[in-house]
């Protein structure tokens, strides 16, 4: 599965992580208070390095992770997108789509483009009967991406995220789902 990388879309490349090359750029994203406003406390350089290391370990174990996303036109790392095995709540052990992009790249369709490619890769390469995505209740940007992917909100799967303090407005989380039967892969986003 991992040998299907990179995944190329019209404007983006989803690829394996290169910690030495990617750490500074990804730390700039993960330490941006705008980016982290719906995710939690901005990350230190060490926490960002640990996140990249977790993704590399997931790639090695499962053949997928939240991959590094770079813009094709200039090879700039603009975030991550892909899928992991969910770690908590109603998505534990399930195929979970996720993304995080640099704030200056918002509103340009990059999240939807990368997430569509990840969705299509998952249904072409994994045996899961559905894909899931979670976010904090108020994260309207991510919820809009989930809806553009054809995912549907599952109110019965709302949960309090155990890694977020119960008093935080980021604690209440929502879950979206896309069943394999509801998906129709778009041409042009297959692995390169």
C-alpha positions as CSV (number, residue, x, y, z in Angstrom):
1,X,0.0,0.0,0.0
2,X,2.7,2.5,1.0
3,X,4.4,2.0,-2.4
4,X,1.4,3.9,-4.0
5,X,2.9,7.2,-2.9
6,X,3.1,9.9,-4.0
7,X,-0.6,10.6,-4.7
8,X,-0.9,13.4,-7.2
9,X,-3.9,15.7,-7.8
10,X,-4.3,18.6,-10.1
11,X,-2.4,21.0,-7.7
12,X,-1.0,18.8,-4.9
13,X,1.3,16.0,-4.0
14,X,0.6,13.8,-1.0
15,X,3.8,12.0,0.0
16,X,5.7,10.3,2.7
17,X,7.2,12.4,5.4
18,X,10.9,13.5,5.4
19,X,11.4,14.7,9.0
20,X,14.7,16.6,8.2
21,X,13.1,18.4,5.3
22,X,9.6,18.9,6.7
23,X,10.0,19.8,10.3
24,X,10.5,23.6,10.1
25,X,7.6,24.1,7.6
26,X,5.2,21.8,9.5
27,X,6.2,23.4,12.8
28,X,5.3,26.8,11.4
29,X,1.8,25.4,10.6
30,X,1.4,23.7,14.0
31,X,2.5,26.7,16.0
32,X,0.1,29.1,14.1
33,X,-2.6,30.1,16.5
34,X,-5.1,30.4,13.6
35,X,-4.5,26.8,12.5
36,X,-4.7,25.5,16.1
37,X,-7.7,27.5,17.2
38,X,-10.0,24.5,16.5
39,X,-7.4,21.9,17.3
40,X,-5.8,22.8,20.6
41,X,-2.7,24.5,22.0
42,X,0.0,25.4,19.4
43,X,2.7,22.8,19.2
44,X,6.3,23.2,20.2
45,X,9.0,22.1,17.7
46,X,9.5,18.9,19.8
47,X,5.8,18.2,19.7
48,X,5.7,18.7,16.0
49,X,8.7,16.4,15.5
50,X,6.8,13.8,17.6
51,X,3.7,14.2,15.4
52,X,5.8,13.6,12.3
53,X,7.4,10.5,13.9
54,X,3.9,9.1,14.8
55,X,2.9,9.6,11.1
56,X,6.1,7.8,9.9
57,X,5.3,4.9,12.4
58,X,1.7,4.7,11.2
59,X,2.9,4.6,7.5
60,X,5.3,1.8,8.3
61,X,2.7,-0.2,10.3
62,X,-0.5,0.4,8.2
63,X,0.6,1.7,4.8
64,X,-1.1,5.1,5.4
65,X,-1.1,8.1,7.6
66,X,-1.8,11.8,7.5
67,X,0.7,12.4,4.6
68,X,2.7,15.5,3.9
69,X,0.9,17.7,1.5
70,X,2.9,19.9,-0.8
71,X,1.8,22.3,-3.5
72,X,2.8,21.1,-6.9
73,X,3.7,24.5,-8.4
74,X,6.4,25.3,-5.8
75,X,6.9,22.1,-3.7
76,X,6.0,24.0,-0.6
77,X,4.8,21.9,2.3
78,X,1.4,23.3,3.1
79,X,0.1,20.7,5.7
80,X,-1.0,17.2,6.1
81,X,-3.9,15.1,4.9
82,X,-4.7,11.4,4.7
83,X,-6.0,8.7,7.0
84,X,-5.1,7.0,10.1
85,X,-6.6,4.3,12.3
86,X,-8.7,6.3,14.6
87,X,-7.4,6.5,18.2
88,X,-10.4,7.5,20.2
89,X,-14.2,7.7,20.6
90,X,-16.5,6.3,17.9
91,X,-13.7,6.2,15.3
92,X,-11.2,4.0,17.4
93,X,-9.7,1.5,15.0
94,X,-11.7,2.8,12.0
95,X,-10.3,4.6,8.9
96,X,-10.3,8.3,9.9
97,X,-9.7,11.0,7.3
98,X,-8.0,14.2,8.5
99,X,-6.2,17.3,7.4
100,X,-4.4,20.4,8.6
101,X,-3.3,23.2,6.3
102,X,-1.3,26.4,6.6
103,X,-3.7,29.3,7.3
104,X,-2.6,31.2,4.2
105,X,-3.7,28.3,2.1
106,X,-7.3,28.3,3.4
107,X,-10.2,29.1,1.1
108,X,-8.4,27.8,-2.0
109,X,-9.9,24.3,-2.1
110,X,-6.7,22.6,-1.1
111,X,-8.2,20.8,1.9
112,X,-11.1,19.4,-0.2
113,X,-8.7,18.4,-3.1
114,X,-6.3,16.6,-0.8
115,X,-9.1,14.9,1.2
116,X,-10.9,13.7,-2.0
117,X,-7.6,12.1,-3.1
118,X,-7.2,10.5,0.4
119,X,-10.8,9.3,0.3
120,X,-10.4,7.8,-3.2
121,X,-7.1,6.2,-2.2
122,X,-8.7,4.6,0.9
123,X,-11.6,3.1,-1.0
124,X,-9.2,1.8,-3.7
125,X,-6.6,0.3,-1.3
126,X,-8.3,-0.5,2.0
127,X,-11.1,-2.9,2.9
128,X,-13.0,-0.7,5.3
129,X,-16.7,-0.4,4.7
130,X,-16.7,3.3,5.6
131,X,-14.5,6.3,6.3
132,X,-14.9,8.6,9.3
133,X,-13.8,12.1,10.2
134,X,-14.1,13.9,13.5
135,X,-13.7,17.5,14.5
136,X,-14.6,19.9,17.3
137,X,-18.2,21.0,17.2
138,X,-17.5,24.5,16.1
139,X,-15.0,23.8,13.4
140,X,-17.2,24.9,10.5
141,X,-14.4,24.9,7.9
142,X,-13.6,21.2,8.5
143,X,-17.3,20.3,8.7
144,X,-17.8,21.9,5.3
145,X,-14.9,19.9,3.8
146,X,-16.5,16.7,5.2
147,X,-19.8,17.6,3.6
148,X,-18.1,18.3,0.2
149,X,-16.6,14.8,0.4
150,X,-20.1,13.4,0.6
151,X,-19.8,12.5,4.3
152,X,-22.8,12.8,6.5
153,X,-23.0,14.0,10.1
154,X,-23.7,11.2,12.6
155,X,-25.3,13.0,15.6
156,X,-25.5,9.7,17.5
157,X,-21.7,9.5,17.5
158,X,-21.1,13.0,19.1
159,X,-18.6,12.6,21.9
160,X,-16.4,14.4,24.4
161,X,-12.8,14.1,23.2
162,X,-10.9,12.4,26.0
163,X,-7.6,14.3,25.2
164,X,-9.3,17.7,25.5
165,X,-10.1,19.2,28.9
166,X,-13.9,18.8,29.6
167,X,-14.2,22.6,30.2
168,X,-12.7,23.5,26.8
169,X,-15.1,24.5,23.9
170,X,-13.0,22.1,21.8
171,X,-14.0,19.1,23.9
172,X,-17.4,18.4,22.2
173,X,-16.7,16.5,19.0
174,X,-18.8,15.5,16.0
175,X,-18.4,12.5,13.7
176,X,-19.0,12.3,9.9
177,X,-19.2,9.0,7.9
178,X,-19.0,8.0,4.3
179,X,-20.0,4.4,3.5
180,X,-18.2,2.6,0.7
181,X,-21.5,2.1,-1.2
182,X,-22.1,5.9,-1.1
183,X,-18.8,6.7,-2.7
184,X,-18.0,7.0,-6.4
185,X,-14.3,7.6,-7.1
186,X,-13.5,10.5,-9.3
187,X,-11.0,9.9,-12.1
188,X,-7.7,11.8,-12.0
189,X,-6.9,11.4,-8.3
190,X,-5.5,7.8,-8.3
191,X,-2.1,7.2,-6.9
192,X,0.7,8.2,-9.3
